[in-house]
Amino acid sequence: MTERREPSPDPAEPLDRADHVDSATQAFVAHRNLLFTVAYEMLGSAADAEDVLQETWLRWVDVDLGTVREERAYLVRIVTRQALDRLRALGRRKESYVGPWLPEPLLTAPDVAEDVELAESVSMAMLLVLETLQPTERAVFVLREVFDLDYDEIAEAVGKSPNAVRQIAYRARAHVAARRPRGLTSPAETRAALQAFQRAVETGELQSLLDVLAPDVVALSDGGGVRHALLRPVVGIDNVARLLAVGWWKRDAERSVELVQINGGPGLLVRVDGKIDGVVAVRVENGYVTGAYHVRNPEKLSHVERETTVTR
């Protein structure tokens, strides 16, 4: 009677899998900062962008790399699809959000400001403009206008035909152009506006701040229902000045204000009793502050403790 033997495992299989994972990891790491930036610009949330990267990795590691012609394009396609799914879910969460919803601020390196287009695309002001787009419009705008992908690549990422993507890109571009900050503003003008805010916070002296506020300035703050914040926008120079005069920040606590790089431009990092209490970013047009954004929600402040790399 012939003894039946089970086939012995191929010792090359574990090694092949290990090689595959190693190659996939190298490609993912090489493009990770780009993928994070794509996801963040689509979502306005660093925490959700990190989750999308994790989901992208889980899908990427199971891809047959031998069938991939261009790794960057393939990874961008995966991250876009995951971000679109997350963006639709995020929209439902925002419907029950307490008070105004503001993007999650990032502490960025000074050299981000040197890439003017990248700096504008991740600015708080631009992210708020992108919030007014539909999910697919936002994805198409980000991939085309910021990352300069061709229409065929974008079509594969969003599941539309190239012709449909061209039409969506045209609508999104017109929509954003009508709402984006108008008038050229230098980093020096933005920094001067922030320094006026800084003096107002530290000393209560408002005159220098009044000199840089636009008549129709809008102030928004985001506490997420956890921290004290405005439940609705405050509009107009007098109302915003009054808001700062009565104390947008705690006046009975040890407070420090640091000028830092937030989302590619100057911003303020506010600490109360030594702990990070919030971030202030501004929208500056023609030398005047037209928007002031104060983020206090603790869940949105984890990415201002250390620099986050954004790139394209």
N, C-alpha and C positions, 0 to 999 in steps of 0.2 A: 504494500500500500504506500503510495507516494505521499510523503508529508507535505501538507499545504503550508506555504509560507506567505505571510503578509508582505506586501511590497515595502521595502525599507524607505524611509523618508529621504528625499533628495537633499543632501547637505547644502546644496547651492541655493535652495529656496530662501532660507532665512537671510542669507547674505544678499540675495537679489533684492529682497524687501528692504533690508537695511540700506543698500545702495540707493534704492528708489526714494526712501524717506530722506536720506542725506541730500540727494539732488533736489528734491522738492523743497526741503528746508532752505538750502542755499538760494534758490530762486525766490522763495517767499521773503526771506530776510532782505535780499537785494532790493526788493520793491516795496517793502513794508511801509516805509514812510509815505511813499506815493499813495498806496492803498488806503492808509489812514486818512490822508488829506482828502481823497475822493469821498470816502465815507463821511468824514466830518462835514465837508461842504454840502453834502446831500442831506445830512441829518441835523446839523447844528448842535450836536451832542457828542462830546468826546467819549462818554461812557457807552453810548450806543454804538459809536464808531468802533470802539475796542471789541464789543460783542460781535459786530459784523466781521471784523478781522478774524476772530476765533472761528466763526462759522465758515468763513472763506477758506481758512486753513484746513478745516475738516473735509471740505469738498476737494480742495486742491490736492491733498495727499493721496486721494483715491483716483486721481486722473492719470491715465496712461500718458506719461510725458513724451513717449515716442510719437504720439499723434498731435502734439502741440507745436505749431509752427512758430509762434511768437509768444513767449511766456508772459511778457508785460501785458499784452492785449488780452490774453486769456484770463489772467488774474484780475484785470480791471473789469472784465465782463462778469466774473463771479461776484466781485465785491459790489458792483452796481446792482445786480439782481438781488443780492442779500439786503443791500441798503434800501432798495425800493420796497421790499416787503416790510422792513423795519419802519420806513418812513410812513407807510400807510397805517401801521399800528400806532406809531407815535402821534399821528394826527388824531386818533381816537382818544389817546391819553390827554392830549392838550385840551380837549373839549371839557374835561372836568378839572383842569388845572386851576388853582386858586390864584387870582390876579393875573397880570401880564406874564406871558412866557417869553423869556429872553434866551438866546443861545448860551451854551456853556463856554465860558471864557477859557482861553489858553494863554499860558505864559510862553511867549515865543522868543527866539534868539534875535538879537538886533539885526542880523544880516537878512532876515526875512523882508524887512522894509526896503532892502535894496532891489528886490524884485517887485516893482510897483504893481504889476498885474496880480501876482500871487498875494501880496499884502492886502490889496483891495478885496480880493475874492474871499479872504478869510476874516475880513473886518466884521465887527458886530453890525455895522450899518448895512453892509451887503448881505450878510446872513439873514437879517430881518427882511430885506427886499426879497431874497430867495424864498422866504416863508410864504410869500403871496403867490407863488407858482404852484401848479398842480404837481404831484410827484414825478410823473414822466417828464413834464416840462423842466423841472428842476434838474433831473438827471441829465437830460439832453443839453441844457444850458451849461452845466458844470463841465461835462465831458468835452463839449465843443469849444466853449469860450475860454475856459481856464486851462484845460489839458490838451486842447488842439487835436483831439481824435478826429479821424475822418468819419464821414457819414456811414460808411459800411460797418466800421467797428462799433459805432454807437448803435446802429440798427440791431446788430447781434446782441448787444448788451441789454437793450430795452425791449427786444422782441417786436420791433416794428420794421417796416420796409424803409430803405434809404430815402425814398421820396417822402414818406410820412415823417421821417426824422427831420428832413430839410424844412418841412412846413412847421413842425413843432419848434425847431430852432429859431425860425423867423419870428413866430409869435412870442416865444420866450424872450428873445433879444429885444423886441419892441416893448414888451411889458417891463423888463428890467430897466431899459433906457429911460422910460418915463418916471421911474421911481428911484434910480440910483442917485447918490449925491451929485449935485451940480456945482460946477466951478472948481478950478484947480486949487488944491490945498497942499501946501508943503508940510513935511513932517515938523518943521519949526513952528508953523502956525498951530498945528494940533498940539504940540508940546506946550506952547504958550497958553492955550486954552486950558489944558490940564493943570498947568501950574497955577492958574487963577482959581480953579477948583480946589487945588491943594491948599492955597492960602485961605480960602473960605472955610474949608474943613478944619484946618489947624488953628485959625485965629478968629473965625467968625466975621472977618472983614470981607464985605461983599462988593465994594465998588469996582475992584479990578475984574471981578466976575461979571458984573453988569456990563462992563465994557466989551465983553466978548460974546454975550448971549444975543442970539437973533430974536427979533420981536415975537416970532411964532415958535420958539424953542419948545420941544416936547421932552419931558422927563418921564422915564419908565423905571420901575424897580421890580425885582423878582425875588420874592421870599419863599415861593413855593408853598405857602401856608404854614411854614415852619418858623420863619423869621418875620419880624415886622417889616412891611413893605407897602408901597402904594397898591391899592386895589384897582386903580384905573390911571390912565395917563394924566399928567399935569401939563397944561398947555399955556404958553405965554410967558414973557419975560418977568412980569410982576409976580405971577403965581409961582414960577420956578424959584425966583429970588426969595419969596416968602417961605417956600418949602425949605430952602437951605438955611434961612434965618432961624426958623423954629427948630431946626435940627433933623436933617436927613440921617445924621449919624448920632449916636449917643454922646451927649455933651457932659455926662457925669462919669465918664470912664476914661482911663488912660488910653489915648488914641494916637496912632502914628499913621502917616500916609507916605507911601513910597511911589515914586514915578518909575514905572516899569514898562516893558513891551508886552502889550496885550493884543493878541490876534493881529500881529504884524504892524502895530502902531503904538504910540504912547498911550498909557493907561495908568490908573491909580490902583494900588493895592492897599487896602485899608485894614489895619489891625486894631483891635480893641482888647486891652489888657493882654497884649502880646500874641493874641490869636487872630488868625485871618478872619475878618468879619465880612469882607465884600470886595468887589472889584467895580471900578467905574471906567467906562469907555465913552467916548463922545463921537458924534458925527459933526464934522466941521465943513462948512461950505463958504467959500469966499471969505475965509478968515473968521467966520462967526459960528458959534455952536448952535446947531439946529436940532440936535438930539443928544440926550444924556441918558446913559444906560447903567443902572446900578444893580448888580447881581449879588444877592445875599443868601440865596438858597444853599445850605451847606452841601447838598448833594452835587452842586455844580461848581464847587470850588477846589476839587481835588487836583485839577490840572493847572492850578496857579502856584502850586508849591514847588514845582520843578519845571524846567523848560520842556516843551513838546516840539519835536521836529516836524515841520510841514514842508512839503516840497512838491514839485511837479515835473 
